[in-house]
């Protein structure tokens, strides 16, 4: 038991208090929970139906033999602090923090970010717990390809800059994600991120390019479908 609890802490599960408890509270809190949960489900469905980022990732995973099921692989839950989501590799589930996601655009981004982790998990058999480089690489890819650092998001953060800035944003966000889920020193995290940065930053699968906007993602999705059709004709 102790050992388990300790591991859970190390892997950041303390941020997702509902992960291991089945407790439900009564009264208005439960009502709020239901409302939040319902809203989260509706926004999730909208993302899966309409986001070209999500549709491309789901298609690519399906092709690799990892079919994603909305009810089985997504879970809307309350989370601690300001985390928006997470990928639980032990259950292959994406956690969406219903108490911290209030806008559709935010839901789109979180789902895309976590689907990139799921895609990496499906494609590369990532060793999330023992190989720190794997985690760092997936966080770099998620920050780079999900739109976390896209232009409009950066304007919102009043952080306008040149192209180099995109790389800096990706590095910062990857670091922040790692430090949120692992008990490592900032120094160690920086060292690992820098070691794998170039190869992971340049790995754009399954998009084929960095999707800086919804239009980019739509083009990438269309290309992916065409590629599929081409292979089907062979
Ligand atoms: Zn992440």
Boltz pocket constraint, residues with backbone or C-beta under 6 A from the ligand:
constraints:
  - pocket:
      binder: B
      contacts: [[A, 113], [A, 117], [A, 138], [A, 139], [A, 142], [A, 177]]
      max_distance: 6.0
